[in-house]
Amino acid sequence: MALLMTFLVREVQANPNGGAPTAAVIELNLKNTPLKKALKEIERQTNYHFVVNDSQLQDIQKEVTIYIRSQNIEEVLSILLTGTNVTYRIKKKQITLTAATPHEKPAGVLTASAKTRPTGVAWVANQPLFVFEQPSMMATVVTGTVKDEFGNSLPGVNVVVKGTTIGAVTDADGNFSLSVPNDNAVLVFTFIGYLSQEVVLNNQTTLSIQMEPDAKTLSEVVVVGYGTQEKKDVTGSVSVVKGSDFENLPSGGAQQALQGRAAGVNVVRNGGAPGNAGSIRIRGLGTVNNADPLIVIDGVPAGSMNDVNPNDIESMDVLKDASASAIYGTRAANGVVLITTKRGKFDDKLKFTLNAYTGIGALDGRGIHLGDGSRRIKTIDVLDAPTYTQLKQEAYTNDTPDGSTIPAIWKDPQYQTQKTNWQDEVFRQGNTSNIDLSIRGGGKYSSFAISGGKYDETGIIGKSYYKRYTFRINSDHKIGEKLKIGQSLQFTNTNSNSDISANAPNAPSAQTGLLWSAIRFHPGLPVKNPDGKYSSSIPGFGDINNPLYTIDVQDVNYTRNRILGSVTGEYEIMKGLKAKANLAMDASFLDSHNFEVKVDDQYRQTNYNQLTLTNEKYWAFLQEYFLSYNKEFGEHQIGAVAGYTSQTFKDIYSREVGREFPSEEPSLRYMSQAGTIVNLGADNGGRTYDALQSAFGRVNYAFKDRYLLTATFRADGSSRFASGYRWGYFPAFSLGWRLSEETFIKNALPFVSNLKLTGGWGQLGNQNVASLQYLALIRNGGTYNNYALGSDPQSQIKGSAQARIPNPYMGWETAEMTNIGLDAGVLENRLLFTLAYFIKDTKKMLLSPPSLGTLGKASIPDQNVGQMRNKGLEVEVSYRKTTGDLTYTLSGNATFIKNTVTQLLTPGSFLASQTYGRTDQEITRTYVGNPYGTFYGWRADGLYQNQSQIDSDPNIAKDSRRTDGLIHPGDVRFVDQNGDGVIDDKDRVILGNPNPKMTYGINAGLGYKGFDLNLFFLGVAGVDLYNADRMQGLNAAYSFNMYQEATGRWHGDGTSNNIPRMTATDPNLNFRTSNLFVESGAFFRLKNITLGYTLPRTLTETLRLSSARFYVSGQNVFTITKYKGLNPELGYAEGSRSSGQYTQVNVDYAQYPLSRTFTIGATLTF
């Protein structure tokens, strides 16, 4: 590494100013060809870009005849410009053509001369191309600076006095000086790839100009699988998120940075614990199994994107349909996210960038109390001790009117005084800080980018924390004219007290249960007793421990180290044909430490202390070899790629448990100190090994730059399936028509700058399933596998038994996609619009059949029997305008999706998910013809207000509970759905849909001189949530504190029609799963607001800086929602597939809430 660094730095130092490389050779054989086309041919053969003002080059169409071979750029330009008064300047990869004045020649610029003409070359000299005239009266000198849309200096911009040929060109720092004939002259600024801009002087002598990109001439490059394409030529559905959109924003990882910024991409944080990555769903939930998209980092398929420093990201390209994704075959059914990290540039001087910010966090500020100042953050309002006692006494009295059943503890006055607001004790101020430094540069033959960073976040509950250290080095090298090599290396170290393993992005925080406990712990108990010990719950107050005690004794840590590296090579076999190779490794090493103290002074006690250590080692090795070919044949353009790839995966897991530690001192919490090592049997670890082999190919064809075709094919073989079922074949194709290039569109719709219609179809696979299900599993030992031999039944012999039945016929899940899209740009592409309609059918979805008692303990493997459909509409709109010093942007995206399960195991079957509460309440079920994970239960129709309503209710005409006197006024009136006069399980129906019908994001930006303001909004509409925590929080039958909302319960005719009466026994099961606890999950959130200021160049030069920007930012500033819980963004809860439980969506169990964070920071470049 040291040798590599030394080489790179010396390479840059040898060419610090980015001088023009002369090694590139050019071949031209042109006859009677316009000079402008000759320049374009040079651009095509090289990496150079010409800066030319067409309006001033009146002879640009002059024809030339030239034949040269193996000449460098200076020699070629000398020939083309001989006989003219034109000069040129080369800076990096930009060549600026200007006219020398009659009296002087710009310093350091080569003027074409016949003396430089190589021998043996046929050529025809041109007449002068353009000449800038000098004003007859130099009345006023105007100076200024021109910058691009990002505030960077823009060299080579032509500045012309309108109506004259008086002009100048900006220098390397974007500065210009120009003498104008009068104080009200109009200056015209032009630059290739940017919209021309006219500025009226109005007696101004100093100008600051910001150019606006012209999307029509500066085509955006999109990263696709195994290559890039200009966006105008892309026929698939791809969304691009630039790193500049989210750089310097407080974010725990790249996954959070992607949220809300691309249509069809729904990123949901499963709670606000530090480091929680959340879940990504592209075009809806595509399968009941692992629905995560494939993440590719710098060309390497990787399992997690949260290890990447967001400030290292150049762009994230999201491939959403089959045409765009099929090149990745089996792992692309749920979409693909391509992350490209920043790299150095050849012939670029060293640039150091330091970014740092720090901030504080608190709960989302909805419900802020401004009056008494007692509550500055939103928490769950719960009962104080006196009110809690009152309602509990009322509950017992409602069950036994004479009050004889009220336990003595609810009459004890020592617990009727408010002592502790447990949520205030558990919540704390969070802190966030980040610092990273990057160094980028390059010389003639090598370039590099090095960065290192530290991100540190402490959460708002208990001891929650997350720390991430990152280091990255990317480099590229030219060896001769044909060979290029590159490397990428990323190292990440993360520490947290939540599971941060690559395969657990949805894991709950270790602090999640603390919020549940804080809501429910008795408010009449102190934090600590007079003796200094933590208070404890007592019988009747609930079997939970003091949450502050839990925080104090908690000792959990996860440490993960990850290395992701690759080496690439590219060799140009012939013009247009290149051979490429990519070798990569992804390795991670996870260690966890969890020490549990012996608990003897709390309600829930343990008889021993215990240390659990886990260790996981994961390796993935990748090798890829492919050819790419690009060629133009007149009006035909063709691009092709074909190759082979293989990847192996190895995972080793071990677990060790020790108990009976003689001392609980932190310095002695090591396994060597354990008195007993627990025999875990088969649960002490394991190993998995998988392999994937693939062949792929893609062809892109364009005719007249308007008729487009893309065809892709991939064949994948996976070791996860049995022989004969391992290979899957995935084709895709798409068509495109650039209508804006048609004459009839240009004539009929002259305001349209770009108009493209696309359509495509394809198939993709999903191999994200458990391995080796085609083999039977035999388990040794265990409770159920031992045999009693001899006369003593207690004398058992260790045996073996079949634990899983094989399914040798299990195969791929397949996603079939259809996509129709429309891209449009109007008003010189200031207004851009993208529309896409899609249908995604998942077939052969793997489902777990129900267990059969005749098979004993053996589980049944998955079967390819399910089907699911997602169809929807995506919209992306953006508008950008620059007027003088003012630049404003507005962009937005929206996604509308309908999810339907179309086939399950058998007619009438359903999918269940995990249950809730002490009574194991079922909350969701999935039936054919309905969305996945719908809420399922009884429909309530208000409350019984009096006995006559109970006696006359036809819903319970034959219900024995009425005749037995188990239904009382204040109980819930449930609807008898099947009309049999009895309320039972047969009356359950679908209550709500947890899948959002619409998600959207809005981004607004404003820039004026050195100031910039950005606002980013996030929203969801048409979604239901199930507030399970509220369901429990209103139920007096539990021995826990209740929601403040319980004071609005029914306590007499007409007092309430939605909160049942207080009862300690609940014979009517008022708090069974019902629509009473289904709420709207729609919300509108100001996700981020940032105000920044960039120091003027005069000041940064004094400070010896290239640029300096200071900013303040707010994250999760406010949320508008009707939801009664802490956070409407709930996400997914993974179920236990071995128990027949599937993923649950949008159920509130008092998850870790999001924090509102405010930061201040600076970005310095030097």
N, C-alpha and C positions, 0 to 999 in steps of 0.2 A: 504493500500500500504506500509506504514512504517513497519507494522508487517511482511509483506511478504519479504521486503528487508532485515530486520534484520535476518529473518530465513535463507535466502539464503546466506548471507555473513557468518553467523556462520557456516553454513553447509560446505562452502568452507574452512573456517579457520580451521575447525576440521580436514581437510584432505588436506592441502595445496600442497602437493607434488604428489597428485594423486596416493596414495597407492592402492594396489590391493584390490578390494572388495572380500569378501569371502562368500557372501551370496548366490551366484548362486550355485545351486545343479545340479549334473550331474548323469545320469544313463547310464551305459554301459553294454552291454551283447554281447561280441564279442568272437568268437572262431576261432582260427587260422587266425587271421586278421593281415595284414601288419601294422606295427606301424604308417606308414605315413597315412594310412586310419583311424586309431584310432584318430590321431590328428585332421584330418578333421572332424570327428564326434563330437569331442569336440568343434571345431569352429562352427559347425552347431547348437549345443545346446546352445551355449553361445555367447557373444559378443567379445570373445577373438580372437586374430589373432596370429598365430605362425610364428616366424622368423626362418627359417631353411635353411641351405645350402645343397641342395641335393647332390652336387658334393663331399662334404666332409662326408656325412652320408652314408657310404658304407653299413651299416646294416639297412638302413631305411626300407627295405622291410622285415626285421625280423618279424616273426609272433608272435602275442601275443594272449593269451586267458585271458579274464578278465570279471568279473561280479561284478558290484557294484551298489548300490542304494543310492541316497540322499547323495552324497559326494561332498565336495567343490573342487575347482580347485587344491589347494595345495595337498590335499589328493590323488586325482586322479593322479597327476604328480608323486608324491612320489612312487605310485605303479608301474606306467608304466616305470619309470626310475631306479627302484631299481636294483642293480647289475651292473650298468653302471658307467662310469666315467663322466656322463653328469650332468651339472648343468643348472638351468634355472633362469631367472629373469623376474619378472612381472612389467611392467611399463604401467600404464593406462590400455588399453585393448590389449597391445602387450606383448607376451611371447617370449623371446629370448632364444633359446637352444644353449648352448656352451659346450665345453669340458674343464674340469678343467685340469690345467697343473700338471705334476707329483709333483711339489714342492709347489704349492700354490693353494688355493681355493679362487675365487673372493669373496670379502667382500660383505656381505649382500645378498648372493645368497644361496638358499636352495639346498643341494645336496640330491638326493634320497637315502633313507636308509630303510632297512628292519624294522627298529624300528618304522617307521611312518606308516607301513602297517596296515590298519584297519583289525579287525577280521571279520571272516565270509565271506571273499572274496576269490574267487578262482583266481589264477593268475599264469602266467608263466614269469619268469624273462628273460630279453634279454641280449645278449652279448653287450659289449661296442659299442656305435653307431659311435663315431668318437673321435679322439684324435689329437689335434694340437701338432706337434712335435716342439722342440726347435732347432734353428739353431746350428750347431756344432761350428761355428765361428760367434760371434756377431760383425761383422765388422762395420755395419752401422745401426743407428737407424733412422727410417723414421716416421715422425709424419704428421698428416693432419686432415682435416675436410671433412665430406661427407654431402651434402645437397640434398634436393629433387628438383623437377623441378621449385618450387617456391622460392627457396633459403632458405628454412627452414631446420634446423638441422635434420639429419636422424639417429636415434639410431638403433642399432641392425644389421648394415650392416656387412657382413662377408668380411674380407680382407685377401687374401691368396696369398702367393708367388707361382706363377705358377710352376707346376711341383713338388711341395712339399706339405707337410701338415703343413707348417709354416704359422700361421695366427693369426688374432686378430678380435675383434668385436668392433664396435664403441659404445661409451658410450651414456649417455642420451643427451649430447650436440653434438653428431655426431663426436666426436674426437676419434682418434686412435693413437696408438704408436706400432711400430713393428720393430724388429731387423731382417735385411735381410742379406743373405750370401754374396751378392756382390752389387756393385753400379749400375749395369745395370739389376738388377732383374726386372721381370714383375709382377706387382701386379694385382690381379683379384678381382674386387668388385662385390658382388652379394647380392641381396635383393629381397625377394618375391614381385612381382608386378612391378619390374623394370628390365630393360635389363642389363645383365652383362656387365662390362666394364673392359678393360685391359689397364694398363698404364705402359709404360716403364720408369724406373726411370731416366736413363741418368744422374746419379750423383745428382739427386734432393733428398733433405732430408725433404722437406716440400711440401705437396700436398693439393690442394683444388679441390674436386671432386663434380660434380653435376650429379646425377643419372637421367636417362631418363625412364619415365613410359613405361611398357610393356602392351599395350592395350589388349594383348591376355590373360594375367593372371590377370590383374587388370581391371575387367569389370566395365564400367561406369554405375552408377545407374541413371535411368531416372525416373522423377516424372510423373506419369500418374494419371488420375482421381481416387481418393480414394485409393491411394497406390503408390508403386514404383515397378519397374522392372529393372533387369539388361538389359543393352542395347542390349546384344546379343540375348535376348529373346523377344524383342519388335518386333511385326509384323506390327504395324501401322507406320505412318509417323510422326516423332517427331524430332524437332531440339532443341538442348540444347545450351543456352548461359550462360556461367559462369559469376558470379559477378566479378571474377578476370579479366575478359576481359575488363571491363570498369571502374573499381574502380579508384577513384582519378581523373577521367576525368571531366572537367567542363561541367556539364549537368544540365539543369533545371529540369529533371525528368527522371524516368525509361524509359518512352516511347522514348525519344530521344536516350537513351543509347542502345536501341534495334536496332536502325536504321542500316541497312546494314550488320548485323551480323548473319542472318539466311536465308537460301534459302526459297523462297516462301513467305517471309514476307517483305512487302513494307511499310516503315514508311516515310510519307511525312509531313514535317512541312509546315503548311499553313501560311508562313511568319515567320520572325525572331523576333517577339515581345517577350520580356521576359516572360517566363512562358508558351508560346504557345506550347501545347502538340502535335498538328498535328493529323494525322490520321494513323491508322494501317489498312492495307488490307492484308489478308492472302489468297494467291492463287487468287489474282485478286479481282475485284469488283463483289461481289456475288449477289447483289440485288440493286434495285433503292431506296430501303428504307434504314433503318439504317444498314450499313454493318460493324459496329465495332465488333471486336471479344469479346468473353466473357473473362473477367479478373478475375482470382481467386488468391487471396492473402492468403497464408497459409491456404488453404482449404476453404476460404470464397469467394463466388462470389461477386465481387465488381465492381462498375461502372467505377472507374478511377484508373490508376496505377501511375499517375504523382505525387500523394501525398507521394509516398514511396521514402525515401532517397536512391539513387542508391548505396551508400556504405553499406546499410543494407541488400542488396540482395545477397543471396547465389547463386541462379541460376534462370533462366527463361526458362521454358520448353514450347515450342510451339507445340500444337497438331494441325495437319493440315488436316488429312483425317478423314473419318467417323469412321474407326476402333478405332482410338485414341481418337476421340472427342465424340462419341455417348453416352458415359456414362453421358454426360451433356445435351443430348437431345435437347430441344427446343431452347436453347440459344447458341448452338455450330455450327450453320450453317456457321458462318463466322470465325470459328476457335476458339481456346482457348489458352490463355496465362496463364500458371501456374507460379506464383511468389513464391519462397520459400525464406524467410528471414533467416538471420543467427541466430543460436541458440548456447547456451553453450553446453559443453561436460561434461559428468560425469567424475569424478576423474581427473579433470583438474585444474591446479592452476590458480589463478586470472591473467587475462591479460588485460592490459589497452592499447588501441590504440587511438592515437590522429592524426587526419588528418586535414590539413588546406592548403588552397591555395588562392591566390588572383591574379587578372589579369585585363587587360584592353581590350576593344573591339573597333573595328572600322569596316567600311564597308569592304566587301569582296574585296581583293586587286587587282582584275583584272583591267587592264588598268592603272596601277600606272604610273604617269608621273615623270621621273627622271631628265628631263632637267631643266626646270625653277623652279621646286619645288613648283609650285602653286597648284598642285593637288596630294595629296598622297593617295587618295582613289578613287574608281570608283563611279561616280554618272551618272545620265542621262545628257548628254551634251545638253544644251538648248541654244537658241539664246541670244546674248547680246542685249542691248537696241537699238543700231544703226541698227544692222542687222534685228532685229525684226521689227523695223519701216520700213525698206526698203522693206521687204517681204510683209508686210501688205499693203503698198502703191502699190506694184506690183499687189497684189490680186485685189484691187479695180480698178486699171488701166486695168487689163485683162478683167474685167467685163464691164468697161466703158472706152474705150481707151483715151478719152479726160481728164480723171482724175477728172471729175466733181463730182463723188460720193465719193471721199476720204473725210472722216470726218475730221473736223478741228483738232480733238485731235491727229490724226496721222501726223499732220503737226507741232504740237507744239514742239519747240526745247527743252523745259524743260524735256520732257520725252524721249529724244533721247540720253541721256547720261547714260552710265552704272553706276548704283548705288549699286545694291545688287545682289549677288549670293544667291538666297534664299535657295538652298539646303545646301550650306555651313553654313547658319544660323540655319537651322533646325537640321542638323546632329550634333552630339556631340560625344565625347569619352565615350564609355560605360565602366562599371566596374562590375567585378564579384568577389565575395568572398564566401568562404565556410569554415566552421569549424564544425567538429563533433568529438565526443568522445564516445567510446564504451568500455564497461566492460563486459568481459565474463569469465566464470569459472564454476566449479561444484565440488560437493563432491560425496560421495558414493550414496546418495539417491536423490539429487537435483542438477539441473544445471540451469544457467540463462544467459541471454544476455540483457544488457541494453545499449541503445544508445540515444544520443541527438544531434541535429545538427541545424545549421542555414545556409541557402543559401540566398544570396542577389545579385540581378542583376539589374543594371540600363541599360536601352537600349540606342541605338544610335540615337533615334529620340525623341525630346521633353522631356516630363516628364515620359516616359514609365519606368515602374519598376515592379519588382516581388520579393517578399520576402516569404520565407518558413521556418517555424520552425517545427521541428519534434522531437518526443519523442517516443521511443519504448521499451517495455519490454517483452521478451519471457522467459518462464521458463518451466521446465519439472521435474516431481517428480515420484519417485517409492514408492509405498506403499505396502510393502510386496513383494512377488515374482510374483504376478499375476496382480496387478493393477498399471496402470500408468495414470497420469493426466498431462495435459499441458495447458498453456494459452498463448495467444498472445494479446498484446494491443498496438495500434498505435494511437497517437494523432498528428494531423497536423493543423497548423495555416498558412494560406496563405493570402497575401495582394498584390493587384495589381490594376492598373487602366484599366485593360482589364477584360472581363467577365471570371471568373475562376470557374463558376459553373460546377458541374460534368457532366451536360448534354450539355455543350457548349465547347467541346474541339477544335472546329474549329472556334470559335468566333473571329472576327477581333479585332485587337488592337484599343484602343481609339485613337491611333496616326496614324492609317493607312491613313486617309484622309489628314493628314498633308503633306505627301510626294506628293500626287497628287496636293495639293495646291502649294507646293514649286516649283514643276516643271512648273506650269502654271502662277504663280503670276508675274506681270509685273516687268522686271528687271530694269526699269527706275524709280521705286519708292524706297524711302529709307525705312529702318526699322522703323524709327521714324521721325516725322516732327520736325522742329526747336522748336516748342512749347513743345516738349517732348512726344507728343501723337503718338501712332502708326499710320503709314500711312494707307490710305484706298484706295481700288480700286475705280474707277470712271466709269460711263457709257462708254462702248466701250472697257474697259479693262477686262471685265469678272466679273460675279457676285459671286466672292469669297472673303472671308475675309483674311486679313493679317495673314499668318500662325503663325508668332511670337506672334501676339495678341491672337490668339486661344490658343497657348501654355500657355501664361501668365495667362489667365482667367480660364483655364480648372481646374475643381475641381471634379474629379471622383475617387471613391475608391470602391473596392470590398474586403470584408473581409469574409473569409470562415474558419470555424472550423470543423474538421472531427474527429470522433472517430470510430475506427474499432477494435473490440475486439472479442475474441472467447475463449471458454473453451472446452477442449477435454478430453475424458476419454477412456481408453482402458483396457479391462479385458480379461485375458486369461482363457477361459472356460476349455479348455483342450489343449493338445499339438497340435499346428497348428490351433486351432479354437479360434478366438478372437471376442469379441463384442466391438463396438466402438460407441461413441456418440460425436456430435459436436453441440454446441450452440453458436450462434454468433449474433452480432449486428453491423450494419453499419449506423451511423448517421452523418448528416452534416447540418450545419447551415450557411446560406449565408445572408449577409447584404450588400446592395449597397447604395451609396450616390452619387448623381449627381446634383451639383448646377450649373445652367446656369445663368450668369449675364445678366442684361438688356443691349442690344447692341444698341447704338444710334450714334456711330461714325464710323461704318463700313458699307460696302455696304449692307450686309445682316443684317438687323436690327430686333430686337424683342422689343415689347412694354412692356414687363414685365420680371422680373427675376423669376426663377422657381427652386424648389427643388423637386427631385424625390427620394423617398425611396422605396426600395423593400426588402422583407424579404422572405426567403424560408427555410422551415424545412423539412428534409427528413429522414425517418427511414426505415430500412430494417431489419427484424428479421428472423433468419435462425435456423432450427432445423433439424438435420440429425441423423439417427440411422442405423447402418449397421453391418453386420457380414463379417468377412474375414476368409478364410480357405486356408492353404497351407500344402501340404503333398507330400512326395516321396514314391512311391511304386516300388521298384526295379529300373527299367529303365523308369518309368513313373513319371512325375511331374505334379501336378495339383494345380492351384490357383483359388480361386473364391471369389467374393464379391457380396453381395446383400443387398439392403437397401431401406430406405424410407426417403424422404426429403420434407420439406415444407418451403416456404418463403413468407413473406408478405411485401408489400411495401406501404408506406404512404408518400404523398407529400402535403404540405400546402404552398400556395403562396399568398402573399399580396403585394399590391402596393398603394402608397399614393403620391399625388402631391399637392404641395402648391405654391402659387404665391404671387406677390406683397409684397415682403419683404421690410420693410422700410430702412433697412441697409444691405449692402452686405459684411460687415465685416465677416471674416471667423469665428470668435467666436460667431456670431449670426446666423449662417446658420443652424438653427434647425426648425423643423416643427412648433413648438409653436410660432415662430416669424412670420409665414406666415399671410398675410392679408386675403387671400382667400384659402380655401381648395377646390380643384377641384373635382366635382362629376364625378367619372370614371364609374359609373354604373357597368355593368358586367365585366369590365376590372380591377376591383379593387382587384381581387384575385380569388382563387379557391382551390380545393382539389381533389386529385386523390387517389384511393386505389386499389391496385392489389394484387392478391395472386396466388401462384403457388404450386401445389402438384405433387410429382413424386415418382415413384418406379423404381429401376434400378437393373441391375445385369450384371456381367461379369465373364466369365470363361476363364482361360488360361490353356492350356495343352501342355506338351512337352514330346516327346518320344525319348529316347536315346540322349537327349539334342541337337537334330538336326531337328526333325519334330515338328513344332509349330502350334498351333491353338489358336485363340482368337475369342470369340463370345460375343457380347454385346447387351443388350436390355434396352430401357428406355421408360416408359410411363409418359407423362406429361399432366397435366390439368391446364389450365390458365383461370383466370377470365376475360381476355380481349376478350373472344369470347362468343357467345351465347350458351345456354344450348343445348346439342346435337352436338356441334362443338368444345367443349373445350378440348377434349382429343386428343392427338396425340401419335402415337406409332412409335418408331424409332429403327430399328434393324441394326446391323452391324456385319460383321465377316471378318476375315483375316487369311491367312495361311503363314507359313514361313518354309524355308528349308535351314538349315545351311550346305551348300555344302562343306565347309571346313572341316567338321567332317567326310566326306565320304572318304573311303580309296582310291578310284580311283582318287579323286581330290588331296589328299596328295601325291600320287605317280606321277601324271601327272604334278602337279603345286606345287612343294615343296616350292617355294618362296611365296606362298599365305598363309598368316596367318589367314585370316578370309574371308569368302565368304558366304553371305546370300541373298536368293531371297525371296521376300515377295509379296503378292497380297491381295487386300481386296476390299470390297464393303459395302455400308451402306447408311442409310438415316438419315438426321438431320432436325431439325425444326428451324424456326425463328419467335419469338413472339415480335420482336422489332417494333411494330406498335402502332398506336394510340389506346387508350383504348375505350371501350364502343361504338364502331361504330355500334354495333348491336341494339342500342337504338336510338330513335328519340330524337333530341335536340330541346327544346323549349326555346326561348330567350325572356326575358321580357324587355320592354322599348327599347331605341335606336331610331335612326332616322326613321327607316322603320317600326317600330312596333307600332306606335302611331295612334290613330284614331281621326278624326275630327268629333265632334258631335255638333249638333245645327247649328245655322245660321252663326256663326263666324268660318271660316275655320282655323283661327289662334289659336282657342281654341281647343287644342288636349288633348285627354285622353290617359294615358299610357296603352298600350296593350301588347299582346304577339303574337308571330308568330313562325312557325316551321323554325328552322335554319339548320337542317340536317335531311335527310331522313335515316331511319335505313336500315341496311343490316344484317338480322339475320342469313344469310348463310355464312358469312365470316369465313374463317378458316386459318390454318397454311400455311405459306410459307414452302416449303420443298426443301431441297438440297440433291440430290442423287449423291454420289461420288464413283468413281472407282480409285484405286491406285495400281500401280505396282512399286516395289522398288528393288534396289540392293545395298547391303553394301559390301565393299571389303577392305581388309587390306593386304599390301604386305611389304616385307623387314622388317619382325618382327614388323609389324604394325607401322613402321615409316611413311609410306604413307597410308593414309586412304581416301576412296572414297565412296561417297553415290550418288546414282542416283534414281530419282523418276519421273514417268510419271503419270499424273492424268487427270481425266475428272470430272468436277463438273457441274451438271445440276440443276439449280434453277427452280422449278416448282411452280405453283399457286402463282406467284409473285403478290403482291397487287399493283394495279394501280388505279389512280384516273380517272374516266370517265369524259368527258367534261360536263359542266353544261348545263342544259336545261332551256331556257327562260320561259317555261310554269310552271316551279317550283318556280318562283319568286326568292327570295334570299336564298332558301334552297340549301345547298350543298349536293352533292351525295357522299356516303361513298365509300371507296376502294372496289375493287372486285378482286377475285383470278383468274386473266386471263393471266398474263405475264409469260414468260419463258426466261431464259438466260443461256448461256453455257460458261464456262471457261475451257480451256484445256491447258496443258503446261508440261514443263520439268524442273526439279530442279537438280542442281549439287552442291555437296559440296566436297571439296578436302582439305586435310591438310597434311603437312609434318613436321616432327620434328627430329632433329639430335643433339646429344651432342658429342663433341670431346674434351676431356680434359676440359679446362676451357671455351670452346666456345660452346654455345647453340644457334641454330637458328631455327626459325619456319616460315612456310609460309602456309597460308590457304586462301581459297577463296570460294565464293558461287555465283551462278548465277541462275536466274529464267527466263524462257521463257514462256510467256503467250499469248494466243489468246482469246479475249473476243468477244462473238457474242450474240446479242439479237435475240431469235428465235421465240418469239410470243408476240404480243401486243393486245390491246383491239379488234381491228377489222383489216382486211386486208387493208393496205395502211395508217393506223394511225401512229402517231409518238408521241414521248415525247419531250416536249419543256423545256427550262430552262429560267433563268432570262435574261432580256434584258439589253442593255448597252447604255448609253449616252442619250442626250436630245431627240434623235429621236427613242429611244426604239429599237435599233437594235437587231435583233435576231442573235445569234452567233452559237448556237448548236441545233441540232436535233438528235433524235435517231429513226432509222428505223429498221424494221426486216431484218435480214441478215447482219447487220453491227454492229460494236462495239458500246458500249454505249457512248453517249455524243459526237458524231463526230461533227466537225466544218462544218457548212452548210451555203453556200452562193454562190456567183457568181465567176466563174473562169475568171481571167484576162489574157489577151494575149498581154502584153506590153502596150505601149502608142501610140496614133496617133501622128505621127511626122509632118504631114502636112495635108492640106485640101483634097488633092487627095486621101489619104488613107481613109479618112472619106467617101468621095463620092463613093468609090469603094468597101467598106466593105460589104460583104453579110450578116454579123451578124446583121446589122441594115437596111437591104434593105427596110423594111416596117415600120421602126420605125419613128413615127412622130417627135421625138426629132431631128432627122437629118434634116428633112424638115423645122422644126421650128427654126433651127439654134442654138440649145441648146448644141450641141456637137462641141468641138473646138480642134485644135491641142494641144497636151499636156494632153488631157483627156485619161482615161483608155479605152482600147478596151476590152469589155467583150464578152465572147463566147456565141453565141446563141445555147444552148444545144438541143432545140427541133426543130430547123430549120425553125421557122416560120418568121424569119426576124425581130423579135422584142425582145428587151431585157426587160424581166419582171420577175415576181416571178417564173414563170414556168421554168426558166433557172437556178435555183439554184441546186447545186449538193453538194455532200460530198467533203470537202476540206482537211480534215486531221483527224488523229486519236489521241486523247489525252491519250490513254492508252498505257503505255510503253510495247514494245515487249520484252525488256530485262532489268532486274535490276541486279546489282552485287556489291559485296563487296570483298575487298582484305586486308588481314592483314599480316604484316611481322614483325617478332621480332628477335632481336639479343641480346644475353647476353654474356658478357665476364667479368669474375671475378665479380667485384662489379657493373659493368656498365650494363645498359639495354637500348635498343632503340626499340621503337615500332612505326610502321607506319600503318595507317588505311585509305584505299581508298574506295570511294563510287562512283558508276556510274550508269547511265541510258542510254539506247540506243533504237532507233526505236520509238521515241515519238515526237508528234507535240504539239506546244504551239500556242495559239492565242494571239498576242500582241495587245490587245485592247487599251492599253495606247499609243502605237506608232501610231495606227490608228487615234486616236484623236490628237496626238502630231504633225502630219504632215498636219493637216487640218486647212487651214487659214480661213475657214468659222466660226470657233469658235473664241470667243474674248479672247483667252488665248495665252500665250507664246507657242512657238513650239520647237520641237526638232532641234538641230543643223543640223541634217541630212537633214532638209528642204532646206538647201543651195544647195543641189545637185538636186533640183527639175528641171523639164523640163522648159526651158526658151528659147527654139529655136530648130529647127530641129536637132536631133541627140544629144542633150545635156543630155537626160536621157530617160530610157525606163522602169523605175520602180517607180519613185516618180513623181506624177502628178504635173501639173502647179498650181500656186497659184491662188485661186479664193475665193471671199468672199461669193458667192452664190451657187457654186457647182451644176449647173443644171444637170450635168451628173451623179451625186451621185458617184463621184470617191471614196469616203471613205465609201461606203457601205461594208458589210461583204464580203471579198474576200480572195483569196489565197495570195494577196500581203502582208498580215499581219499574215500568217501562217509561223512559223519558226520551225526549228529543236530544240527540247528541250534536245537533248543528251548532257550529261556532264560527266566529270571525275574530281572528287574532292578529294584532300588530306584532308580528314575529320579531322584527328588528327595525330599529331606527338609528341611523348613523349620521352625525354631523362632523365634517372634517374641514380642515384648512391646510392648504399647501403654501408654504412660504414662497415669496417671490424669488426669482432667480438672482436678483441683485443681492439679496440677503444670504441665500444659500452659498453663493460664490464667496462671500465674505467669510462664511463659516466653513469653507472648503468642503461643501457637500454638493452632490449632484441634485438631490431633492430632499425635501423634508415635509412630511404631512403629519398633523396631529388630529386626533379625532376622539369623540365620545360616542358611546353606543349603548343602546338599551335592547335587551332581549326578552321576549315574552312580556311586552310592556303592558298590554291589556288584552282581555278576552271578553267578547260579547257572546253570551250564551244563556239559555234558559235552564241548562242542566244544574241540578242542585248539589252535585258532588264537587270535589276540588278541581277536577280536571276532566274535560270531555274527551280528551285524547287518550284512549285506554289501550287499544292494540290487541295483541293476541296472547292467549295463555295456552301453552302446549299441553296436550293431554297425554295420558299413558296409553300408547297403542296396544301394549301387552294386556291391558285391562279393557280394551275395546273403547277407549275414550279418544275422541278427536279434538283438534284445536278449537278453542273457544274464543269468540270474538266479542269485544266490547262489553264485558261484564266487569262491574266495579266492585273490587274486594278491598277498597281503601288502599289502592296502589300508591307508591311514592309519587307525590305531585311534582309538577314542573316548578322551577324557580324563576323568578323575575330577576334578571341580572343587569347591572349597569357597569360599564367598563370605560376606562380612559386609556388611550394608547398613542403610540407614535411609530411611524415608519420612516427610517432614514436610509438614504442611498448615497454612497460615496465611492 
